[in-house]
Amino acid sequence: MKFSGLQKTSLVDFPNRVASVLFTPGCNLRCPFCHNWRVVLDPKPPFLNEEAALRILDERRGFVDSVVVSGGEPTIHRDLPKFLEKLKERGFTVKLDTNGFNSHMLEDCLPFVDFVALDVKTSLGKYERLGAKDTGEFVCTVDMLKTGKVSYEFRATVVPGFVDAEDVPSMGELVRGAKAFVFQQFVPGDTLDKSFDLVKPYSPECIMSFAESMRKYVENVTLRV
């Protein structure tokens, strides 16, 4: 595998852990509010190869014991399960971030991860605006994670126009019975579609009202705002 970057230390990407974060290039969606659009659209060298990434992580072992693989979208890379297996063999606790549109690849990865964060970006009817022609794979991923084979959270970045009050019940029905759902604040600036640079985020009070609606479907709903 190759990576577009490595963040040596993060206190926010893995709940309750200090982690290093690897970013994979490319993505199978085109979210207009994406902040990592350079990695998505036109990833450029120099890339960090797998051997170098593992060497850096080994050197960091005294400072961090966890690794997050994020993107872009990690599951578009066919070597992902083998790489995750190497992380586990080295004793790391592993978290995988995904948009859920490659359920078969994710299933192959589950034996080698400790935690999965799945982005629930909007209601199913709006996913076409993100470049998704079909949401079947995504629904399969949601159902797979709800079986509890691995610890997970569903998370939504509350982008106005994509996560509005009328979208929350539809999203709730999709994830009904899930263990955990997180609403994250949208931060405008340097987005794929420059019009989203000017979008005014929801107030914390508004996001709290979304959380109250989601609690009809998921008992454990938290906010990161």
C-alpha positions as CSV (number, residue, x, y, z in Angstrom):
1,M,0.0,0.0,0.0
2,K,0.9,3.6,-0.3
3,F,-0.2,6.6,1.7
4,S,-0.6,10.3,1.1
5,G,0.4,11.2,4.6
6,L,0.9,10.2,8.3
7,Q,0.0,12.2,11.3
8,K,2.3,11.0,14.1
9,T,0.1,11.9,17.0
10,S,-3.7,12.5,17.3
11,L,-5.8,12.8,20.4
12,V,-9.1,13.0,18.6
13,D,-9.2,10.4,15.8
14,F,-9.6,7.3,18.0
15,P,-11.9,7.6,21.0
16,N,-10.0,7.5,24.3
17,R,-6.7,6.7,22.7
18,V,-3.6,8.4,21.5
19,A,-3.1,7.3,17.9
20,S,-1.1,7.8,14.7
21,V,-3.2,8.4,11.6
22,L,-2.5,7.1,8.0
23,F,-4.3,8.7,5.1
24,T,-4.9,6.7,1.9
25,P,-5.2,8.4,-1.5
26,G,-8.3,8.4,-3.6
27,C,-12.0,8.0,-2.9
28,N,-15.1,6.5,-4.5
29,L,-17.3,9.4,-3.5
30,R,-17.2,13.1,-4.4
31,C,-18.6,15.0,-1.4
32,P,-18.7,18.7,-2.1
33,F,-18.0,19.5,1.5
34,C,-14.8,17.3,1.6
35,H,-11.8,18.9,3.3
36,N,-9.3,16.2,2.0
37,W,-10.2,16.8,-1.6
38,R,-6.6,17.1,-2.8
39,V,-6.0,13.5,-1.6
40,V,-9.3,12.5,-3.3
41,L,-9.1,14.1,-6.7
42,D,-5.5,14.2,-7.6
43,P,-3.2,12.5,-5.1
44,K,0.4,13.5,-5.8
45,P,3.7,12.0,-4.8
46,P,5.8,11.8,-2.8
47,F,3.8,8.9,-1.3
48,L,4.7,7.1,1.8
49,N,5.2,3.4,1.0
50,E,4.1,0.6,3.3
51,E,7.6,-0.3,4.6
52,A,8.4,3.3,5.5
53,A,5.0,3.7,7.2
54,L,5.5,0.6,9.3
55,R,9.0,1.7,10.3
56,I,7.7,5.1,11.5
57,L,4.9,3.4,13.4
58,D,7.4,1.0,15.1
59,E,9.5,3.9,16.1
60,R,6.4,5.6,17.6
61,R,5.4,2.6,19.7
62,G,6.6,4.1,22.9
63,F,4.3,7.1,22.4
64,V,1.3,5.6,20.7
65,D,-0.2,2.1,20.7
66,S,-3.0,2.7,18.2
67,V,-3.3,3.4,14.5
68,V,-6.1,4.9,12.5
69,V,-6.3,4.2,8.8
70,S,-8.4,7.0,7.1
71,G,-8.5,8.7,3.8
72,G,-9.7,9.4,1.2
73,E,-11.4,6.0,1.3
74,P,-9.2,3.1,2.6
75,T,-11.4,0.3,1.3
76,I,-10.7,1.1,-2.4
77,H,-7.2,-0.4,-1.9
78,R,-7.0,-4.1,-2.4
79,D,-4.0,-4.6,-0.1
80,L,-5.8,-3.0,2.9
81,P,-6.6,-6.3,4.7
82,K,-3.0,-7.5,4.5
83,F,-1.7,-4.1,5.8
84,L,-4.1,-4.1,8.7
85,E,-3.0,-7.6,9.6
86,K,0.6,-6.4,9.7
87,L,-0.5,-3.7,12.2
88,K,-2.2,-6.2,14.4
89,E,0.8,-8.5,14.3
90,R,2.9,-5.6,15.6
91,G,0.5,-5.2,18.5
92,F,-1.3,-2.0,17.5
93,T,-4.9,-1.3,18.3
94,V,-6.5,-0.5,14.9
95,K,-9.3,1.8,13.8
96,L,-10.6,2.0,10.3
97,D,-12.6,5.0,8.9
98,T,-14.8,4.3,5.9
99,N,-17.7,5.6,3.9
100,G,-19.2,2.1,3.7
101,F,-19.4,1.8,-0.1
102,N,-17.2,-1.4,-0.3
103,S,-18.8,-3.8,2.1
104,H,-17.0,-6.9,0.9
105,M,-13.6,-5.3,1.4
106,L,-14.7,-4.1,4.8
107,E,-15.8,-7.6,5.8
108,D,-12.3,-8.9,4.8
109,C,-10.8,-6.2,7.1
110,L,-12.9,-6.9,10.2
111,P,-10.7,-9.7,11.6
112,F,-7.8,-7.1,11.8
113,V,-9.5,-4.1,13.2
114,D,-10.7,-3.1,16.7
115,F,-13.0,-0.2,15.8
116,V,-14.8,1.0,12.7
117,A,-16.1,4.6,12.2
118,L,-18.7,4.7,9.4
119,D,-19.7,8.0,7.9
120,V,-23.5,8.4,7.6
121,K,-23.3,11.4,5.4
122,T,-27.0,12.1,4.8
123,S,-30.3,10.4,4.1
124,L,-30.2,7.7,1.4
125,G,-32.1,9.8,-1.1
126,K,-29.3,12.5,-1.1
127,Y,-26.4,10.2,-1.6
128,E,-26.6,10.6,-5.4
129,R,-25.4,14.2,-4.8
130,L,-22.2,12.7,-3.3
131,G,-21.5,10.6,-6.5
132,A,-23.1,7.4,-5.3
133,K,-25.2,5.7,-8.1
134,D,-26.5,3.0,-5.7
135,T,-26.6,2.8,-1.9
136,G,-26.9,-1.0,-1.7
137,E,-23.3,-1.5,-0.6
138,F,-23.7,1.2,2.1
139,V,-26.8,-0.4,3.5
140,C,-25.0,-3.7,3.6
141,T,-22.2,-2.1,5.6
142,V,-24.6,-0.5,8.1
143,D,-26.3,-3.9,8.7
144,M,-23.0,-5.7,9.0
145,L,-21.7,-3.4,11.7
146,K,-24.9,-3.6,13.6
147,T,-24.3,-7.3,14.1
148,G,-21.6,-6.3,16.6
149,K,-18.7,-8.3,15.1
150,V,-16.5,-5.3,15.9
151,S,-16.8,-2.1,18.0
152,Y,-18.1,0.8,15.9
153,E,-19.7,4.1,15.7
154,F,-21.9,5.8,13.1
155,R,-21.1,9.4,12.6
156,A,-22.6,12.3,10.7
157,T,-20.9,15.7,10.0
158,V,-23.9,18.1,10.1
159,V,-23.5,19.9,6.8
160,P,-26.4,22.2,6.1
161,G,-28.2,21.0,3.0
162,F,-27.1,17.4,3.6
163,V,-28.1,16.8,7.2
164,D,-31.2,18.9,7.8
165,A,-34.0,18.3,10.3
166,E,-36.0,16.3,7.8
167,D,-33.1,14.0,7.1
168,V,-32.5,12.9,10.7
169,P,-35.6,10.5,10.9
170,S,-34.5,8.8,7.6
171,M,-31.0,8.4,8.9
172,G,-32.4,7.1,12.2
173,E,-34.5,4.4,10.5
174,L,-31.4,3.3,8.7
175,V,-29.3,2.9,11.8
176,R,-32.1,1.9,14.2
177,G,-30.7,-0.2,17.1
178,A,-27.1,0.8,16.5
179,K,-24.7,1.0,19.5
180,A,-23.5,4.6,19.0
181,F,-24.2,7.6,16.8
182,V,-22.1,10.8,16.7
183,F,-23.0,14.2,15.3
184,Q,-19.9,16.2,14.3
185,Q,-19.9,20.0,13.6
186,F,-19.2,21.1,10.0
187,V,-16.3,23.5,9.7
188,P,-16.4,25.5,6.5
189,G,-13.2,26.3,4.5
190,D,-11.1,24.7,1.8
191,T,-13.8,22.4,0.6
192,L,-14.0,20.5,-2.7
193,D,-17.0,22.7,-3.8
194,K,-15.9,26.3,-2.9
195,S,-19.5,27.3,-2.3
196,F,-19.3,25.3,0.9
197,D,-16.5,27.5,2.2
198,L,-19.3,30.1,2.8
199,V,-21.9,27.8,4.4
200,K,-22.8,28.8,7.9
201,P,-22.6,25.9,10.3
202,Y,-25.6,24.9,12.5
203,S,-25.6,26.2,16.1
204,P,-24.8,23.8,18.9
205,E,-28.4,24.1,20.0
206,C,-29.6,23.0,16.5
207,I,-27.3,20.0,16.6
208,M,-28.6,19.1,20.0
209,S,-32.1,19.0,18.6
210,F,-30.9,16.6,15.9
211,A,-29.4,14.4,18.7
212,E,-32.7,14.4,20.5
213,S,-34.5,13.2,17.3
214,M,-31.8,10.5,16.8
215,R,-32.3,9.1,20.3
216,K,-35.6,7.7,19.2
217,Y,-33.5,5.3,17.1
218,V,-30.1,5.0,18.9
219,E,-29.8,5.1,22.6
220,N,-26.2,6.4,22.8
221,V,-26.0,9.6,20.8
222,T,-23.1,12.0,21.4
223,L,-22.0,15.4,20.0
224,R,-18.6,16.7,18.9
225,V,-19.3,20.3,18.3
